[in-house]
Amino acid sequence: MSPAALILQWRELNDRHPSTWPRAWRNALLSMLFLAVLLAGRQLYLMPDIEALARNEQDYAALKSAYPEKHRRATTFAHSAQRVQDMKQRVAILEQQLHPNIDIDLVLNGISDAALQNRLQFEFARPGRPDTGHGYVEAPVAIRVSGNYHDVGRFCADIAAMTHLVILSDMRVSNADRPGQVRLEAVALAYRRDSGKEDKS
């Protein structure tokens, strides 16, 4: 059927009730009504869900893109927390070595014994003025020993292993007068708890 014939037939149907239309036109009308109902239902009922799904997909994409950075931060935080815990344990061990009282003569004897045990020449030890820090007292002792390089290294290890908390600082190594020997000049820092601060607390 040509388009002109369809237009003419459509005009003839305008004055007739749809129930009297030919079957083809009634089926076409029902199809259009069915499509209109589907479109209206989609607009009224499905569109909010479709829009919510689209928003969820966008949120998922944003979370997925942000996950690597958040995972890196969480991993860094876990490592930092472990480092803080390790540091607390080290501080606790060092605090156990902080005696409430320190006998500087005992520290000097320990340094002298370490030098003799490692076959070093103990040239001098000069105690300095104690300095008070955050909850501790630092007593410096300037020392100078000379001997074999490896013996000097073992001497430093023995100082670090003393029962009192003693740290060697400002270490300077130079050639000694005898060939093959070195001279070590350092400041041995002996620590104890600040009993005055503990009394105030």
FENKA-V817724 format. One record per residue. N is the residue number from 0. RES is the residue in one letter. SS is DSSP state (hx for helix, st for strand, lp for the rest). Layout:
n res ss
N RES SS
N RES SS
This chain:
n res ss
0 M lp
1 S lp
2 P hx
3 A hx
4 A hx
5 L hx
6 I hx
7 L hx
8 Q hx
9 W hx
10 R hx
11 E hx
12 L hx
13 N lp
14 D lp
15 R lp
16 H lp
17 P hx
18 S hx
19 T hx
20 W lp
21 P lp
22 R hx
23 A hx
24 W hx
25 R hx
26 N hx
27 A hx
28 L hx
29 L hx
30 S hx
31 M hx
32 L hx
33 F hx
34 L hx
35 A hx
36 V hx
37 L hx
38 L hx
39 A hx
40 G hx
41 R hx
42 Q hx
43 L hx
44 Y hx
45 L hx
46 M hx
47 P hx
48 D hx
49 I hx
50 E hx
51 A hx
52 L hx
53 A hx
54 R hx
55 N hx
56 E hx
57 Q hx
58 D hx
59 Y hx
60 A hx
61 A hx
62 L hx
63 K hx
64 S hx
65 A hx
66 Y hx
67 P hx
68 E hx
69 K hx
70 H hx
71 R hx
72 R hx
73 A hx
74 T hx
75 T hx
76 F hx
77 A hx
78 H hx
79 S hx
80 A hx
81 Q hx
82 R hx
83 V hx
84 Q hx
85 D hx
86 M hx
87 K hx
88 Q hx
89 R hx
90 V hx
91 A hx
92 I hx
93 L hx
94 E hx
95 Q hx
96 Q hx
97 L lp
98 H st
99 P lp
100 N lp
101 I lp
102 D lp
103 I hx
104 D hx
105 L hx
106 V hx
107 L hx
108 N hx
109 G hx
110 I hx
111 S hx
112 D hx
113 A hx
114 A hx
115 L hx
116 Q hx
117 N lp
118 R lp
119 L lp
120 Q st
121 F st
122 E st
123 F st
124 A st
125 R st
126 P st
127 G lp
128 R lp
129 P lp
130 D st
131 T st
132 G lp
133 H lp
134 G lp
135 Y st
136 V st
137 E st
138 A st
139 P st
140 V st
141 A st
142 I st
143 R st
144 V st
145 S st
146 G st
147 N st
148 Y hx
149 H hx
150 D hx
151 V hx
152 G hx
153 R hx
154 F hx
155 C hx
156 A hx
157 D hx
158 I hx
159 A hx
160 A lp
161 M lp
162 T lp
163 H lp
164 L st
165 V st
166 I st
167 L st
168 S st
169 D st
170 M st
171 R st
172 V st
173 S st
174 N st
175 A lp
176 D lp
177 R lp
178 P lp
179 G lp
180 Q st
181 V st
182 R st
183 L st
184 E st
185 A st
186 V st
187 A st
188 L st
189 A st
190 Y st
191 R st
192 R st
193 D lp
194 S hx
195 G hx
196 K hx
197 E hx
198 D hx
199 K hx
200 S lp
